[in-house]
Amino acid sequence: MDDQVVLYLMPHKIQKKRYDDMKKAAKCRKFTIVDDFSPEVTHIVTEFETQEQAVRHIGFNTTEENNEESPEFLKISWFTQSIKARKPVEIQDHHRLLRNTQEEVHVEENEGASEPRFPEWACQRSTPLKHQNDFLATQLEILQKYAEMKDENHDYSRALAFRRASCVVKSFPVTVTNVNQLNGINHVGPHSKRVIGELLDGYCDEINRIVNEEWFEKMKMFTGVFGVGPSTAKKWIERGWTSIKDAQESTDISKDWRVQWGLAFHDDLMNPVKSNEAYRFTEIIQTEAEKILPGIVVQLTGGFRRGKHQGHDIDILFTHPNGEETGFLPKLLTRLEKLNMVLCGSHESSSFHEKVLSEDFKLTARGQLDHFEKWLGICKLPKDLVSGDDAQIPLSNGLEKCTEIKENVDSLDDYEPKAKKQRKCHGDNSPFTIATSERDWIARRVDFIMSPYSQYYYALVGWTGSKQFNRDLRLYSQKVLNRKLTSHGFYDFTTGKTLPANSETEVFENLNLQYQHPKNRNC
């Protein structure tokens, strides 16, 4: 280690155990590291985002005449790379902390400014379901949706740019009435800014053209079918199909079970799931799950946990504090089948391995898949359960509507899944035969996810969403903290260890972030 390099690792915003591990790693490589700031320090390493923030905490004056001898203010990423190289690596611009512009400093000090300082990452901001810029957010998401459906080169980055701009206006603390209010804010690029300016003036030609485009309307209609993505939807349009009925009547349809059942039950699945329906279905699952494995944790996740009043599916996360989850999900599915609640679905065994926690990854338009055991499918919910009021229909009524139990559903101990992926659908009848028959139930999309208890709170954050909130959580972890966050855990590349979490609050503490209630994660 060069004797001229003296490190000061600022403890602020760093979890104590991680801070101690980092100091040990530096000393093992014979780095010169001091416990307190002093004039001999040449390199300051910190979790703060700007140099000014760090200066305020150590009292160092960067405006003095000897400023050329000021220490380097560096991100954790420089420290991590130096530890790996066993010597201080060359300092690049991306290693240095940002410096506030005069405009930013002025805004911070002037509470009455029209351009309040704004956190860069969505996971640093509160984004409630109801906010002051709903019109702007909705219009930007039209552009996002259009780019996603084009699904061509650079369209993913375009879609993401519009989504990020939408997230900004959703969490903006005041109503945007002038586009200049968004000056200096990350993730509102020139294109988004131009669109917002036109919307505030009363008319945006680009959005007006898109919403009146026949292709866009067809793409929205076809991608609304369960199992159909942009690629399949484009093929259907190329065939000249103009309605869902065209696809339903075709003899040359996809062999994907999701598309077949999605077309047959399209009307059911397009009918939004109400929050009271989702919670009451979860109560039914809780009751049946307890009969199989007492003490099982059953948690409704997704948009409903974030406070939404309706959604397109029901996501339920399971775990058990004693780690007894092995074999539970197949038993639950068999029980629900005998209660005549399962229509069709696919069971996937866990594909988790330790390298998942640390190996490189990329976020895509489809999001990052996890490796939990899960069942993705369609369930049958009694119509009375769907349409009734909470006070009128108790839980027992919902269970009675699931028809008679054909066999003893308690004799399930010998059930084992036969394959990593196992699809099972309702009898030998075709989806359309079942859909058009007289029935007292409605089809609903349901996902069951089984998490080991050691990974549960990371899984809970991941499955609660929103997608963009999770995306920013993971990118923030990667780019700012040099760690990898997944729904399975939190890996620190500096120490080579995972950080456990015994609550959602602790997940945020591990990320050095303020805890955001699920209802404030609606970006």
C-alpha positions as a printed NumPy array, in Angstrom:
array([[  0.   ,   0.   ,   0.   ],
       [  1.315,   3.427,  -0.933],
       [  2.191,   5.221,   2.344],
       [  0.869,   8.465,   0.857],
       [ -2.677,   7.081,   0.684],
       [ -4.484,   7.425,   4.003],
       [ -8.091,   6.243,   4.115],
       [-10.899,   7.52 ,   6.244],
       [-14.002,   5.321,   6.011],
       [-16.958,   7.407,   7.168],
       [-19.232,   5.292,   9.418],
       [-22.326,   7.355,   8.597],
       [-25.118,   5.444,   6.793],
       [-23.167,   2.152,   6.992],
       [-24.513,  -0.733,   9.073],
       [-22.123,  -1.309,  11.998],
       [-21.303,  -4.943,  11.165],
       [-20.601,  -4.068,   7.543],
       [-18.473,  -1.098,   8.623],
       [-16.386,  -3.342,  10.902],
       [-15.969,  -5.944,   8.136],
       [-14.812,  -3.272,   5.681],
       [-12.196,  -1.963,   8.132],
       [-10.948,  -5.51 ,   8.74 ],
       [-10.673,  -6.11 ,   4.992],
       [ -8.627,  -2.911,   4.601],
       [ -6.276,  -3.791,   7.444],
       [ -5.795,  -7.346,   6.104],
       [ -4.51 ,  -5.781,   2.872],
       [ -2.292,  -3.41 ,   4.87 ],
       [ -4.188,  -0.312,   3.824],
       [ -3.51 ,   2.72 ,   6.012],
       [ -6.908,   3.48 ,   7.523],
       [ -7.684,   5.902,  10.346],
       [-10.629,   5.969,  12.747],
       [-11.167,   9.736,  12.621],
       [-10.723,  12.43 ,  10.016],
       [ -7.477,  14.396,  10.191],
       [ -5.426,  16.591,   7.799],
       [ -3.315,  13.573,   6.799],
       [ -6.315,  11.836,   5.195],
       [ -6.018,  11.632,   1.407],
       [ -9.061,   9.484,   0.55 ],
       [-12.504,   9.755,   2.167],
       [-14.819,   6.828,   1.407],
       [-18.501,   7.31 ,   2.181],
       [-22.096,   6.282,   1.465],
       [-23.14 ,   9.93 ,   1.093],
       [-24.21 ,  10.908,  -2.415],
       [-22.596,  14.352,  -2.594],
       [-19.337,  15.878,  -1.392],
       [-21.216,  18.621,   0.43 ],
       [-23.116,  16.092,   2.537],
       [-19.856,  14.46 ,   3.609],
       [-18.206,  17.806,   4.336],
       [-21.031,  18.867,   6.644],
       [-20.508,  15.729,   8.76 ],
       [-16.736,  16.039,   9.135],
       [-16.451,  19.834,   9.189],
       [-13.829,  20.022,   6.456],
       [-13.79 ,  23.316,   4.546],
       [-13.235,  22.703,   0.82 ],
       [-13.201,  26.42 ,   0.021],
       [ -9.91 ,  27.151,   1.772],
       [ -6.912,  28.309,  -0.223],
       [ -5.154,  24.966,   0.104],
       [ -8.003,  23.271,  -1.683],
       [ -5.582,  21.569,  -4.094],
       [ -4.554,  19.413,  -1.131],
       [ -8.12 ,  18.468,  -0.28 ],
       [ -8.783,  14.739,   0.044],
       [-10.602,  12.747,  -2.605],
       [-14.268,  12.103,  -1.772],
       [-14.99 ,   8.608,  -3.065],
       [-17.849,   6.159,  -3.345],
       [-17.819,   2.712,  -1.76 ],
       [-17.309,   1.22 ,  -5.228],
       [-13.74 ,   2.588,  -5.328],
       [-12.996,   0.986,  -1.955],
       [-14.444,  -2.364,  -3.058],
       [-12.429,  -2.413,  -6.273],
       [ -9.283,  -1.508,  -4.359],
       [ -9.87 ,  -4.322,  -1.871],
       [-10.238,  -6.777,  -4.753],
       [ -7.096,  -5.429,  -6.458],
       [ -5.194,  -5.411,  -3.127],
       [ -4.048,  -1.885,  -3.903],
       [ -5.694,   1.506,  -4.479],
       [ -7.071,   1.52 ,  -7.998],
       [ -6.867,   4.547, -10.255],
       [ -9.628,   7.023,  -9.434],
       [-12.133,   7.495, -12.257],
       [-14.826,  10.172, -12.469],
       [-17.537,   7.64 , -11.62 ],
       [-15.751,   6.91 ,  -8.329],
       [-16.008,  10.51 ,  -7.128],
       [-18.929,  11.933,  -5.211],
       [-21.07 ,  14.459,  -7.01 ],
       [-20.76 ,  18.123,  -6.191],
       [-23.938,  20.165,  -5.791],
       [-24.415,  22.895,  -8.359],
       [-25.111,  26.388,  -7.073],
       [-28.728,  25.946,  -8.123],
       [-29.061,  22.727,  -6.095],
       [-27.455,  24.288,  -3.016],
       [-29.784,  27.265,  -3.294],
       [-32.82 ,  24.987,  -3.575],
       [-31.748,  23.018,  -0.519],
       [-31.365,  26.15 ,   1.57 ],
       [-34.468,  27.927,   0.302],
       [-37.569,  26.106,   1.43 ],
       [-39.748,  28.322,  -0.759],
       [-37.973,  27.383,  -3.979],
       [-40.08 ,  26.06 ,  -6.862],
       [-37.589,  23.242,  -7.564],
       [-37.304,  21.213,  -4.322],
       [-34.402,  18.831,  -4.04 ],
       [-35.556,  15.442,  -5.165],
       [-34.145,  11.971,  -4.382],
       [-32.714,  10.236,  -7.431],
       [-34.067,   6.741,  -6.812],
       [-37.728,   5.73 ,  -6.597],
       [-36.905,   3.583,  -3.554],
       [-35.828,   6.774,  -1.729],
       [-39.187,   8.45 ,  -2.298],
       [-42.715,   8.024,  -0.999],
       [-45.117,   7.238,  -3.848],
       [-48.708,   6.906,  -2.6  ],
       [-51.51 ,   5.42 ,  -4.652],
       [-53.297,   8.787,  -4.763],
       [-51.068,  11.667,  -5.768],
       [-51.268,  15.149,  -7.27 ],
       [-50.156,  14.426, -10.826],
       [-52.353,  11.535, -11.951],
       [-53.05 ,  12.972, -15.407],
       [-49.372,  13.479, -16.262],
       [-48.409,  10.036, -14.938],
       [-51.171,   8.319, -16.92 ],
       [-50.171,  10.059, -20.15 ],
       [-46.486,   9.192, -19.732],
       [-47.463,   5.566, -19.16 ],
       [-49.24 ,   5.554, -22.521],
       [-45.861,   6.303, -24.111],
       [-44.274,   3.607, -21.963],
       [-46.883,   1.041, -23.018],
       [-46.504,   1.946, -26.677],
       [-42.716,   1.494, -26.541],
       [-43.114,  -1.863, -24.763],
       [-45.5  ,  -3.072, -27.448],
       [-43.2  ,  -1.991, -30.274],
       [-40.631,  -4.282, -28.61 ],
       [-37.858,  -3.326, -31.041],
       [-34.271,  -2.093, -30.646],
       [-33.99 ,   0.635, -28.015],
       [-37.706,   0.437, -27.193],
       [-36.969,  -1.147, -23.805],
       [-34.817,   1.816, -22.785],
       [-37.449,   4.219, -24.133],
       [-40.187,   2.487, -22.166],
       [-38.068,   2.564, -19.033],
       [-37.362,   6.277, -19.491],
       [-41.083,   7.071, -19.651],
       [-41.786,   4.831, -16.643],
       [-39.118,   6.626, -14.605],
       [-40.511,  10.026, -15.579],
       [-43.965,   8.817, -14.551],
       [-42.563,   7.702, -11.193],
       [-41.066,  11.156, -10.663],
       [-44.343,  13.014, -11.153],
       [-46.202,  10.473,  -8.99 ],
       [-43.923,  11.174,  -6.046],
       [-43.492,  14.911,  -6.718],
       [-44.585,  16.75 ,  -3.557],
       [-46.706,  19.37 ,  -5.355],
       [-48.881,  19.591,  -8.457],
       [-46.773,  20.183, -11.553],
       [-48.123,  23.297, -13.269],
       [-44.95 ,  24.364, -15.072],
       [-42.447,  22.024, -16.678],
       [-39.588,  24.101, -15.228],
       [-40.505,  22.7  , -11.811],
       [-38.795,  19.518, -13.   ],
       [-35.489,  21.176, -13.926],
       [-32.456,  19.365, -12.59 ],
       [-34.363,  16.237, -11.613],
       [-32.924,  12.929, -12.747],
       [-35.033,  10.631, -14.919],
       [-37.062,  13.394, -16.575],
       [-35.283,  13.495, -19.913],
       [-35.78 ,  15.945, -22.8  ],
       [-38.439,  13.775, -24.487],
       [-40.498,  13.348, -21.309],
       [-40.058,  17.013, -20.463],
       [-41.283,  18.081, -23.892],
       [-44.348,  15.849, -23.543],
       [-45.118,  17.185, -20.066],
       [-44.811,  20.756, -21.344],
       [-47.243,  20.057, -24.186],
       [-49.697,  18.346, -21.819],
       [-49.607,  21.334, -19.493],
       [-50.327,  23.56 , -22.519],
       [-53.374,  21.432, -23.235],
       [-52.415,  19.128, -26.123],
       [-49.719,  16.561, -26.973],
       [-49.699,  15.529, -30.607],
       [-47.591,  12.391, -29.985],
       [-49.951,  10.952, -27.374],
       [-53.032,  11.924, -29.365],
       [-51.649,  10.08 , -32.396],
       [-50.908,   6.942, -30.349],
       [-54.304,   6.684, -28.626],
       [-56.032,   7.031, -31.999],
       [-53.822,   4.457, -33.706],
       [-55.694,   1.262, -34.634],
       [-52.564,  -0.866, -34.18 ],
       [-52.166,   0.334, -30.59 ],
       [-55.78 ,  -0.504, -29.758],
       [-55.391,  -4.013, -31.191],
       [-52.13 ,  -4.554, -29.321],
       [-53.737,  -3.51 , -26.037],
       [-56.642,  -5.855, -26.683],
       [-54.551,  -8.911, -27.597],
       [-51.872,  -8.45 , -24.923],
       [-54.729,  -8.322, -22.43 ],
       [-55.164, -12.074, -23.006],
       [-53.48 , -14.186, -20.318],
       [-50.235, -15.583, -21.739],
       [-50.045, -13.275, -24.786],
       [-47.057, -10.932, -25.173],
       [-46.19 ,  -8.354, -27.847],
       [-44.682, -10.939, -30.216],
       [-47.807, -13.139, -30.308],
       [-50.097, -10.119, -30.506],
       [-48.218,  -8.82 , -33.569],
       [-48.618, -12.196, -35.297],
       [-52.35 , -12.14 , -34.664],
       [-52.592,  -8.648, -36.167],
       [-50.567,  -9.79 , -39.191],
       [-53.14 , -12.553, -39.697],
       [-55.815,  -9.9  , -39.996],
       [-57.49 , -10.634, -36.67 ],
       [-59.388,  -7.655, -35.294],
       [-61.136,  -9.093, -32.24 ],
       [-60.76 , -11.605, -29.403],
       [-63.456, -13.65 , -31.136],
       [-61.171, -14.08 , -34.168],
       [-58.546, -15.679, -31.934],
       [-61.102, -17.787, -30.056],
       [-62.507, -19.216, -33.288],
       [-59.14 , -19.984, -34.85 ],
       [-58.003, -23.598, -35.166],
       [-54.381, -22.467, -35.356],
       [-53.876, -21.08 , -31.912],
       [-50.886, -21.295, -29.564],
       [-50.266, -24.592, -27.745],
       [-49.354, -22.622, -24.633],
       [-51.902, -23.621, -21.979],
       [-52.016, -20.048, -20.692],
       [-53.155, -18.712, -24.066],
       [-55.75 , -21.471, -24.54 ],
       [-57.284, -20.963, -21.105],
       [-56.759, -17.206, -21.277],
       [-58.837, -16.983, -24.461],
       [-61.552, -19.285, -23.157],
       [-61.946, -17.337, -19.911],
       [-61.044, -13.927, -21.304],
       [-64.195, -12.215, -20.06 ],
       [-63.677, -13.578, -16.534],
       [-60.002, -12.658, -16.402],
       [-60.57 ,  -9.151, -17.775],
       [-63.105,  -8.498, -15.022],
       [-60.969,  -6.85 , -12.291],
       [-60.402,  -8.643,  -9.006],
       [-61.702,  -6.461,  -6.167],
       [-59.698,  -6.084,  -2.965],
       [-62.387,  -7.59 ,  -0.71 ],
       [-62.498, -10.61 ,  -3.027],
       [-58.71 , -11.026,  -2.851],
       [-58.656, -10.792,   0.936],
       [-61.516, -13.246,   1.36 ],
       [-59.884, -15.725,  -1.021],
       [-56.707, -15.389,   1.037],
       [-58.728, -16.222,   4.17 ],
       [-59.937, -19.416,   2.5  ],
       [-56.372, -20.345,   1.595],
       [-55.259, -19.551,   5.168],
       [-57.918, -21.888,   6.572],
       [-56.969, -24.763,   4.279],
       [-53.234, -24.179,   4.696],
       [-53.483, -24.355,   8.485],
       [-55.074, -27.815,   8.201],
       [-52.005, -29.019,   6.314],
       [-49.244, -27.165,   8.18 ],
       [-50.143, -25.357,  11.42 ],
       [-48.226, -22.13 ,  11.863],
       [-47.91 , -21.484,   8.122],
       [-47.593, -17.788,   7.203],
       [-50.012, -16.757,   4.43 ],
       [-49.561, -13.235,   3.03 ],
       [-51.477, -11.495,   0.241],
       [-48.945,  -9.457,  -1.747],
       [-48.851,  -7.424,  -4.978],
       [-50.968,  -4.357,  -5.593],
       [-53.515,  -5.252,  -2.935],
       [-50.855,  -5.036,  -0.24 ],
       [-49.947,  -1.612,  -1.646],
       [-53.539,  -0.45 ,  -1.116],
       [-55.028,  -0.962,  -4.58 ],
       [-58.767,  -1.526,  -4.724],
       [-58.609,  -3.828,  -7.728],
       [-56.085,  -5.81 ,  -9.76 ],
       [-55.68 ,  -8.501, -12.397],
       [-54.547, -11.402, -10.192],
       [-54.06 , -12.632,  -6.625],
       [-50.502, -13.264,  -5.4  ],
       [-50.064, -15.168,  -2.131],
       [-46.707, -15.738,  -0.43 ],
       [-46.145, -18.628,   2.019],
       [-43.435, -19.453,   4.544],
       [-43.046, -21.275,   7.844],
       [-40.953, -20.032,  10.798],
       [-39.705, -23.546,  11.525],
       [-38.546, -24.188,   7.966],
       [-41.13 , -26.923,   7.388],
       [-42.277, -25.686,   3.974],
       [-40.989, -28.681,   1.951],
       [-43.898, -30.501,   0.325],
       [-46.513, -28.013,   1.507],
       [-47.463, -26.439,  -1.824],
       [-48.269, -29.718,  -3.645],
       [-50.431, -30.748,  -0.683],
       [-52.273, -27.448,  -0.738],
       [-52.908, -27.769,  -4.483],
       [-54.253, -31.292,  -4.073],
       [-56.55 , -30.087,  -1.322],
       [-57.825, -27.215,  -3.46 ],
       [-58.344, -29.581,  -6.407],
       [-60.523, -31.789,  -4.257],
       [-62.43 , -28.7  ,  -3.181],
       [-62.945, -28.072,  -6.925],
       [-61.187, -24.694,  -6.752],
       [-58.388, -25.324,  -9.268],
       [-59.053, -24.794, -12.965],
       [-55.594, -24.981, -14.538],
       [-52.024, -24.197, -13.623],
       [-48.341, -25.038, -13.63 ],
       [-46.29 , -26.074, -10.593],
       [-42.573, -25.227, -10.598],
       [-40.095, -26.632,  -8.125],
       [-37.522, -24.359,  -6.519],
       [-34.46 , -23.71 ,  -8.69 ],
       [-32.582, -21.744,  -6.035],
       [-28.853, -22.266,  -5.507],
       [-26.344, -20.195,  -3.529],
       [-24.8  , -18.598,  -6.638],
       [-28.134, -16.869,  -7.27 ],
       [-27.25 , -14.525,  -4.42 ],
       [-23.981, -13.303,  -5.92 ],
       [-23.79 , -13.953,  -9.66 ],
       [-24.073, -11.098, -12.148],
       [-27.515, -10.217, -13.421],
       [-29.265,  -7.854, -15.784],
       [-32.696,  -6.331, -15.439],
       [-34.857,  -6.662, -18.543],
       [-38.256,  -5.52 , -19.742],
       [-39.714,  -8.735, -18.349],
       [-38.194,  -8.08 , -14.936],
       [-35.931, -10.415, -13.01 ],
       [-37.365, -13.835, -12.26 ],
       [-36.84 , -15.414,  -8.86 ],
       [-36.18 , -19.069,  -8.097],
       [-38.899, -19.908,  -5.573],
       [-41.161, -22.921,  -5.706],
       [-44.428, -21.609,  -7.1  ],
       [-47.739, -22.421,  -8.745],
       [-49.031, -20.106, -11.467],
       [-52.548, -20.723, -12.647],
       [-56.266, -20.059, -12.642],
       [-58.608, -20.794,  -9.743],
       [-62.393, -20.97 ,  -9.5  ],
       [-63.967, -18.514,  -7.082],
       [-67.679, -18.718,  -6.185],
       [-69.629, -15.847,  -7.738],
       [-71.205, -15.084,  -4.378],
       [-67.725, -14.592,  -2.967],
       [-66.913, -12.179,  -5.792],
       [-70.081, -10.088,  -5.713],
       [-71.096, -10.184,  -2.056],
       [-70.306,  -7.714,   0.684],
       [-67.867,  -8.657,   3.416],
       [-70.526,  -8.411,   6.101],
       [-73.023, -10.579,   4.216],
       [-70.92 , -13.583,   3.225],
       [-68.842, -15.19 ,   5.993],
       [-65.828, -17.355,   5.243],
       [-67.794, -20.6  ,   5.676],
       [-70.142, -19.655,   2.827],
       [-67.213, -19.237,   0.496],
       [-65.947, -22.707,   1.347],
       [-69.358, -24.317,   0.969],
       [-69.636, -22.86 ,  -2.535],
       [-66.554, -24.803,  -3.582],
       [-68.823, -27.899,  -4.012],
       [-68.55 , -31.261,  -2.311],
       [-65.269, -32.851,  -1.332],
       [-65.012, -35.993,  -3.415],
       [-62.537, -37.829,  -1.158],
       [-60.868, -37.492,   2.183],
       [-58.644, -34.466,   1.637],
       [-56.69 , -35.147,   4.823],
       [-54.97 , -38.183,   3.276],
       [-52.312, -36.254,   1.402],
       [-49.082, -37.289,   3.112],
       [-47.828, -39.351,   0.181],
       [-48.227, -36.656,  -2.459],
       [-45.03 , -35.7  ,  -4.274],
       [-44.589, -33.568,  -7.414],
       [-43.53 , -35.695, -10.37 ],
       [-41.496, -33.119, -12.241],
       [-39.82 , -29.767, -11.913],
       [-42.664, -28.25 , -13.925],
       [-46.037, -29.921, -13.666],
       [-49.123, -28.666, -15.48 ],
       [-52.538, -29.881, -14.447],
       [-55.819, -28.679, -15.888],
       [-59.458, -29.463, -15.261],
       [-60.408, -32.928, -16.528],
       [-60.575, -33.852, -20.218],
       [-62.954, -31.085, -21.273],
       [-61.675, -28.286, -23.486],
       [-61.276, -24.831, -21.955],
       [-64.07 , -23.43 , -24.152],
       [-66.454, -26.242, -23.171],
       [-65.934, -25.44 , -19.497],
       [-66.093, -21.668, -20.041],
       [-69.43 , -21.815, -21.873],
       [-71.065, -24.29 , -19.48 ],
       [-73.452, -23.202, -16.751],
       [-71.4  , -22.477, -13.643],
       [-71.623, -20.677, -10.304],
       [-67.98 , -19.592, -10.233],
       [-65.663, -17.13 , -11.965],
       [-62.093, -17.743, -13.134],
       [-59.325, -15.802, -11.409],
       [-55.558, -15.626, -11.978],
       [-53.677, -16.82 ,  -8.902],
       [-49.976, -17.18 ,  -8.039],
       [-48.779, -19.17 ,  -5.011],
       [-45.146, -18.624,  -3.957],
       [-43.298, -20.615,  -1.297],
       [-40.308, -18.952,   0.359],
       [-37.859, -20.369,   2.911],
       [-38.203, -18.378,   6.131],
       [-34.578, -17.181,   5.896],
       [-35.477, -15.417,   2.619],
       [-39.039, -14.445,   3.491],
       [-38.72 , -10.696,   4.135],
       [-36.701, -10.125,   0.98 ],
       [-39.338, -12.152,  -0.885],
       [-42.079, -10.064,   0.735],
       [-40.496,  -6.835,  -0.494],
       [-40.023,  -8.319,  -3.972],
       [-43.539,  -9.686,  -4.344],
       [-45.16 ,  -6.556,  -2.893],
       [-43.714,  -4.384,  -5.677],
       [-44.225,  -2.206,  -7.495],
       [-42.088,  -3.386, -10.412],
       [-40.358,  -0.02 , -10.755],
       [-39.855,   0.308,  -7.002],
       [-38.128,  -3.097,  -7.025],
       [-36.11 ,  -2.209, -10.106],
       [-34.756,   0.902,  -8.416],
       [-34.113,  -0.979,  -5.166],
       [-31.919,  -3.436,  -7.059],
       [-30.161,  -0.869,  -9.215],
       [-29.566,   1.353,  -6.186],
       [-28.1  ,  -1.643,  -4.371],
       [-25.864,  -2.482,  -7.324],
       [-24.701,   0.985,  -8.359],
       [-24.583,   2.836,  -5.036],
       [-23.84 ,   0.086,  -2.498],
       [-22.033,  -2.441,  -4.718],
       [-24.327,  -5.151,  -3.419],
       [-26.807,  -7.476,  -5.051],
       [-30.424,  -7.465,  -3.938],
       [-32.869, -10.181,  -5.02 ],
       [-36.047, -11.636,  -3.603],
       [-33.795, -14.301,  -2.056],
       [-31.426, -12.069,  -0.105],
       [-28.843,  -9.302,  -0.025],
       [-25.222, -10.043,  -0.951],
       [-22.334,  -7.755,  -0.05 ],
       [-19.523,  -8.015,  -2.611],
       [-17.119,  -6.256,  -0.237],
       [-17.394,  -8.848,   2.521],
       [-18.574, -11.814,   0.465],
       [-21.472, -12.334,   2.856],
       [-25.24 , -12.136,   2.806],
       [-27.075,  -9.816,   5.182],
       [-30.074, -11.428,   6.926],
       [-33.341,  -9.61 ,   7.609],
       [-35.91 , -10.433,  10.265],
       [-38.434,  -7.843,   9.11 ],
       [-39.213,  -5.62 ,   6.137],
       [-37.85 ,  -2.694,   8.126],
       [-34.525,  -4.497,   8.433],
       [-34.409,  -5.007,   4.656],
       [-34.526,  -1.225,   4.25 ],
       [-31.99 ,  -0.736,   7.048],
       [-29.602,  -3.089,   5.253],
       [-29.998,  -0.861,   2.204],
       [-29.389,   2.291,   4.276],
       [-32.814,   3.509,   3.172],
       [-35.724,   4.973,   5.062],
       [-38.492,   2.392,   5.418],
       [-41.332,   2.871,   2.943],
       [-44.745,   1.509,   3.885],
       [-46.183,  -0.775,   1.167],
       [-48.815,   1.882,   0.4  ],
       [-45.982,   4.263,  -0.522],
       [-44.363,   1.935,  -3.072],
       [-46.759,   2.655,  -5.947],
       [-44.29 ,   4.07 ,  -8.467]])
